Amino acid sequence: MQAELDVLESKLALILERYQDVRAENIQLRQQVVALENSNKQLSERQGEARSRLEALINKLPD
């Protein structure tokens, strides 16, 4: 009986350790998502500004 409890205890400890690892990884990935979303937003804004400047230059060209 004690041996079975010891095995269960070690399995539970392993599960808890894996859970903590996955949770830490999940937090890190969520932070990366936020950073990438911010970067994407900045790039989209820059692209829009470049598009506006290009359209303005095109409109200045003689017909």
N, CA, C and O atoms as CSV, one atom per row, in Angstrom:
chain,resi,resn,atom,element,x,y,z
A,1,MET,N,N,0.822,-1.201,0.000
A,1,MET,CA,C,0.000,0.000,0.000
A,1,MET,C,C,0.859,1.255,0.000
A,1,MET,O,O,0.583,2.211,-0.726
A,2,GLN,N,N,1.902,1.243,0.820
A,2,GLN,CA,C,2.792,2.412,0.893
A,2,GLN,C,C,3.513,2.628,-0.432
A,2,GLN,O,O,3.707,3.766,-0.859
A,3,ALA,N,N,3.905,1.550,-1.074
A,3,ALA,CA,C,4.594,1.658,-2.358
A,3,ALA,C,C,3.679,2.302,-3.396
A,3,ALA,O,O,4.130,3.125,-4.193
A,4,GLU,N,N,2.413,1.937,-3.393
A,4,GLU,CA,C,1.463,2.529,-4.333
A,4,GLU,C,C,1.291,4.022,-4.066
A,4,GLU,O,O,1.209,4.827,-4.994
A,5,LEU,N,N,1.238,4.373,-2.797
A,5,LEU,CA,C,1.123,5.794,-2.444
A,5,LEU,C,C,2.366,6.571,-2.857
A,5,LEU,O,O,2.271,7.712,-3.309
A,6,ASP,N,N,3.529,5.951,-2.700
A,6,ASP,CA,C,4.778,6.598,-3.111
A,6,ASP,C,C,4.809,6.835,-4.622
A,6,ASP,O,O,5.244,7.887,-5.090
A,7,VAL,N,N,4.342,5.838,-5.373
A,7,VAL,CA,C,4.286,5.970,-6.831
A,7,VAL,C,C,3.321,7.087,-7.213
A,7,VAL,O,O,3.634,7.916,-8.067
A,8,LEU,N,N,2.149,7.111,-6.582
A,8,LEU,CA,C,1.178,8.169,-6.861
A,8,LEU,C,C,1.722,9.536,-6.488
A,8,LEU,O,O,1.499,10.517,-7.197
A,9,GLU,N,N,2.433,9.595,-5.381
A,9,GLU,CA,C,3.014,10.867,-4.954
A,9,GLU,C,C,4.042,11.370,-5.963
A,9,GLU,O,O,4.067,12.557,-6.287
A,10,SER,N,N,4.872,10.489,-6.449
A,10,SER,CA,C,5.888,10.903,-7.423
A,10,SER,C,C,5.243,11.297,-8.752
A,10,SER,O,O,5.695,12.233,-9.412
A,11,LYS,N,N,4.182,10.578,-9.143
A,11,LYS,CA,C,3.479,10.955,-10.374
A,11,LYS,C,C,2.806,12.310,-10.224
A,11,LYS,O,O,2.832,13.131,-11.141
A,12,LEU,N,N,2.212,12.537,-9.075
A,12,LEU,CA,C,1.572,13.823,-8.824
A,12,LEU,C,C,2.598,14.950,-8.820
A,12,LEU,O,O,2.340,16.029,-9.354
A,13,ALA,N,N,3.742,14.707,-8.229
A,13,ALA,CA,C,4.808,15.718,-8.216
A,13,ALA,C,C,5.248,16.034,-9.642
A,13,ALA,O,O,5.485,17.194,-9.977
A,14,LEU,N,N,5.356,15.021,-10.469
A,14,LEU,CA,C,5.744,15.224,-11.863
A,14,LEU,C,C,4.678,16.010,-12.613
A,14,LEU,O,O,5.000,16.909,-13.390
A,15,ILE,N,N,3.419,15.680,-12.387
A,15,ILE,CA,C,2.325,16.404,-13.037
A,15,ILE,C,C,2.342,17.870,-12.624
A,15,ILE,O,O,2.182,18.754,-13.465
A,16,LEU,N,N,2.534,18.131,-11.341
A,16,LEU,CA,C,2.572,19.518,-10.854
A,16,LEU,C,C,3.752,20.286,-11.444
A,16,LEU,O,O,3.630,21.462,-11.785
A,17,GLU,N,N,4.887,19.615,-11.559
A,17,GLU,CA,C,6.064,20.260,-12.150
A,17,GLU,C,C,5.809,20.603,-13.619
A,17,GLU,O,O,6.138,21.700,-14.069
A,18,ARG,N,N,5.228,19.669,-14.356
A,18,ARG,CA,C,4.916,19.923,-15.765
A,18,ARG,C,C,3.885,21.041,-15.901
A,18,ARG,O,O,3.980,21.883,-16.794
A,19,TYR,N,N,2.898,21.038,-15.001
A,19,TYR,CA,C,1.882,22.092,-15.015
A,19,TYR,C,C,2.530,23.460,-14.824
A,19,TYR,O,O,2.211,24.407,-15.543
A,20,GLN,N,N,3.435,23.563,-13.862
A,20,GLN,CA,C,4.105,24.839,-13.610
A,20,GLN,C,C,4.943,25.261,-14.816
A,20,GLN,O,O,4.979,26.440,-15.169
A,21,ASP,N,N,5.612,24.303,-15.443
A,21,ASP,CA,C,6.406,24.614,-16.641
A,21,ASP,C,C,5.516,25.121,-17.771
A,21,ASP,O,O,5.829,26.120,-18.419
A,22,VAL,N,N,4.411,24.429,-17.999
A,22,VAL,CA,C,3.495,24.822,-19.074
A,22,VAL,C,C,2.874,26.183,-18.764
A,22,VAL,O,O,2.695,27.009,-19.659
A,23,ARG,N,N,2.550,26.407,-17.508
A,23,ARG,CA,C,1.957,27.693,-17.121
A,23,ARG,C,C,2.945,28.835,-17.355
A,23,ARG,O,O,2.569,29.893,-17.859
A,24,ALA,N,N,4.207,28.618,-16.987
A,24,ALA,CA,C,5.236,29.636,-17.208
A,24,ALA,C,C,5.424,29.892,-18.707
A,24,ALA,O,O,5.569,31.037,-19.135
A,25,GLU,N,N,5.421,28.824,-19.491
A,25,GLU,CA,C,5.549,28.969,-20.940
A,25,GLU,C,C,4.352,29.729,-21.506
A,25,GLU,O,O,4.511,30.568,-22.393
A,26,ASN,N,N,3.180,29.442,-21.007
A,26,ASN,CA,C,1.969,30.117,-21.462
A,26,ASN,C,C,2.054,31.622,-21.173
A,26,ASN,O,O,1.694,32.439,-22.021
A,27,ILE,N,N,2.520,31.978,-20.001
A,27,ILE,CA,C,2.685,33.399,-19.654
A,27,ILE,C,C,3.667,34.061,-20.612
A,27,ILE,O,O,3.423,35.160,-21.109
A,28,GLN,N,N,4.774,33.380,-20.862
A,28,GLN,CA,C,5.779,33.916,-21.783
A,28,GLN,C,C,5.201,34.083,-23.190
A,28,GLN,O,O,5.450,35.094,-23.846
A,29,LEU,N,N,4.444,33.110,-23.646
A,29,LEU,CA,C,3.853,33.186,-24.984
A,29,LEU,C,C,2.824,34.311,-25.067
A,29,LEU,O,O,2.724,34.987,-26.091
A,30,ARG,N,N,2.068,34.510,-24.008
A,30,ARG,CA,C,1.099,35.613,-23.998
A,30,ARG,C,C,1.822,36.965,-24.083
A,30,ARG,O,O,1.355,37.884,-24.755
A,31,GLN,N,N,2.953,37.072,-23.402
A,31,GLN,CA,C,3.732,38.302,-23.475
A,31,GLN,C,C,4.277,38.506,-24.893
A,31,GLN,O,O,4.299,39.627,-25.400
A,32,GLN,N,N,4.708,37.433,-25.515
A,32,GLN,CA,C,5.194,37.528,-26.890
A,32,GLN,C,C,4.072,37.945,-27.831
A,32,GLN,O,O,4.298,38.732,-28.750
A,33,VAL,N,N,2.877,37.431,-27.617
A,33,VAL,CA,C,1.736,37.801,-28.456
A,33,VAL,C,C,1.467,39.290,-28.336
A,33,VAL,O,O,1.248,39.965,-29.342
A,34,VAL,N,N,1.481,39.809,-27.114
A,34,VAL,CA,C,1.241,41.239,-26.901
A,34,VAL,C,C,2.312,42.058,-27.622
A,34,VAL,O,O,1.997,43.037,-28.298
A,35,ALA,N,N,3.570,41.658,-27.477
A,35,ALA,CA,C,4.661,42.387,-28.132
A,35,ALA,C,C,4.523,42.340,-29.649
A,35,ALA,O,O,4.737,43.346,-30.326
A,36,LEU,N,N,4.168,41.182,-30.181
A,36,LEU,CA,C,4.018,41.059,-31.630
A,36,LEU,C,C,2.811,41.835,-32.138
A,36,LEU,O,O,2.855,42.402,-33.230
A,37,GLU,N,N,1.735,41.868,-31.360
A,37,GLU,CA,C,0.572,42.659,-31.757
A,37,GLU,C,C,0.917,44.140,-31.786
A,37,GLU,O,O,0.485,44.861,-32.686
A,38,ASN,N,N,1.694,44.602,-30.808
A,38,ASN,CA,C,2.121,46.003,-30.797
A,38,ASN,C,C,3.011,46.308,-31.997
A,38,ASN,O,O,2.868,47.347,-32.641
A,39,SER,N,N,3.920,45.403,-32.284
A,39,SER,CA,C,4.806,45.580,-33.432
A,39,SER,C,C,3.999,45.609,-34.724
A,39,SER,O,O,4.248,46.440,-35.598
A,40,ASN,N,N,3.040,44.709,-34.844
A,40,ASN,CA,C,2.192,44.655,-36.031
A,40,ASN,C,C,1.408,45.955,-36.192
A,40,ASN,O,O,1.272,46.470,-37.302
A,41,LYS,N,N,0.899,46.477,-35.091
A,41,LYS,CA,C,0.151,47.732,-35.142
A,41,LYS,C,C,1.043,48.873,-35.626
A,41,LYS,O,O,0.630,49.677,-36.461
A,42,GLN,N,N,2.257,48.940,-35.104
A,42,GLN,CA,C,3.188,49.986,-35.528
A,42,GLN,C,C,3.521,49.854,-37.008
A,42,GLN,O,O,3.565,50.849,-37.731
A,43,LEU,N,N,3.755,48.630,-37.455
A,43,LEU,CA,C,4.083,48.415,-38.864
A,43,LEU,C,C,2.899,48.780,-39.761
A,43,LEU,O,O,3.088,49.340,-40.841
A,44,SER,N,N,1.701,48.469,-39.323
A,44,SER,CA,C,0.509,48.821,-40.102
A,44,SER,C,C,0.356,50.332,-40.205
A,44,SER,O,O,0.001,50.861,-41.259
A,45,GLU,N,N,0.627,51.017,-39.108
A,45,GLU,CA,C,0.555,52.478,-39.131
A,45,GLU,C,C,1.593,53.064,-40.084
A,45,GLU,O,O,1.301,53.985,-40.848
A,46,ARG,N,N,2.808,52.519,-40.030
A,46,ARG,CA,C,3.861,53.002,-40.939
A,46,ARG,C,C,3.501,52.718,-42.389
A,46,ARG,O,O,3.768,53.533,-43.272
A,47,GLN,N,N,2.893,51.555,-42.633
A,47,GLN,CA,C,2.483,51.211,-43.989
A,47,GLN,C,C,1.410,52.182,-44.478
A,47,GLN,O,O,1.443,52.620,-45.628
A,48,GLY,N,N,0.470,52.512,-43.616
A,48,GLY,CA,C,-0.566,53.475,-43.986
A,48,GLY,C,C,0.017,54.843,-44.281
A,48,GLY,O,O,-0.408,55.510,-45.224
A,49,GLU,N,N,0.983,55.265,-43.487
A,49,GLU,CA,C,1.639,56.556,-43.738
A,49,GLU,C,C,2.382,56.536,-45.072
A,49,GLU,O,O,2.323,57.498,-45.839
A,50,ALA,N,N,3.076,55.445,-45.340
A,50,ALA,CA,C,3.805,55.326,-46.605
A,50,ALA,C,C,2.829,55.322,-47.780
A,50,ALA,O,O,3.100,55.938,-48.811
A,51,ARG,N,N,1.708,54.640,-47.634
A,51,ARG,CA,C,0.700,54.604,-48.691
A,51,ARG,C,C,0.173,56.018,-48.964
A,51,ARG,O,O,0.014,56.422,-50.116
A,52,SER,N,N,-0.092,56.753,-47.895
A,52,SER,CA,C,-0.600,58.118,-48.062
A,52,SER,C,C,0.416,59.000,-48.776
A,52,SER,O,O,0.059,59.779,-49.660
A,53,ARG,N,N,1.670,58.875,-48.393
A,53,ARG,CA,C,2.714,59.683,-49.052
A,53,ARG,C,C,2.843,59.305,-50.520
A,53,ARG,O,O,2.995,60.173,-51.381
A,54,LEU,N,N,2.780,58.005,-50.805
A,54,LEU,CA,C,2.895,57.542,-52.182
A,54,LEU,C,C,1.714,58.026,-53.015
A,54,LEU,O,O,1.888,58.447,-54.159
A,55,GLU,N,N,0.517,57.967,-52.446
A,55,GLU,CA,C,-0.657,58.457,-53.171
A,55,GLU,C,C,-0.539,59.956,-53.437
A,55,GLU,O,O,-0.918,60.434,-54.506
A,56,ALA,N,N,-0.010,60.697,-52.454
A,56,ALA,CA,C,0.175,62.129,-52.641
A,56,ALA,C,C,1.172,62.399,-53.762
A,56,ALA,O,O,0.963,63.310,-54.564
A,57,LEU,N,N,2.241,61.631,-53.832
A,57,LEU,CA,C,3.229,61.799,-54.903
A,57,LEU,C,C,2.625,61.449,-56.254
A,57,LEU,O,O,2.873,62.135,-57.245
A,58,ILE,N,N,1.836,60.385,-56.295
A,58,ILE,CA,C,1.201,59.969,-57.550
A,58,ILE,C,C,0.253,61.062,-58.043
A,58,ILE,O,O,0.190,61.352,-59.238
A,59,ASN,N,N,-0.482,61.661,-57.108
A,59,ASN,CA,C,-1.430,62.712,-57.469
A,59,ASN,C,C,-0.729,63.968,-57.988
A,59,ASN,O,O,-1.334,64.771,-58.699
A,60,LYS,N,N,0.531,64.131,-57.636
A,60,LYS,CA,C,1.282,65.301,-58.109
A,60,LYS,C,C,1.837,65.100,-59.521
A,60,LYS,O,O,2.246,66.058,-60.178
A,61,LEU,N,N,1.847,63.848,-59.978
A,61,LEU,CA,C,2.375,63.573,-61.322
A,61,LEU,C,C,1.437,64.185,-62.363
A,61,LEU,O,O,0.216,64.186,-62.208
A,62,PRO,N,N,2.050,64.701,-63.423
A,62,PRO,CA,C,1.184,65.254,-64.491
A,62,PRO,C,C,0.447,64.119,-65.206
A,62,PRO,O,O,0.944,63.000,-65.335
A,63,ASP,N,N,-0.746,64.456,-65.658
A,63,ASP,CA,C,-1.568,63.444,-66.349
A,63,ASP,C,C,-1.052,63.193,-67.713
A,63,ASP,O,O,-1.610,62.376,-68.444
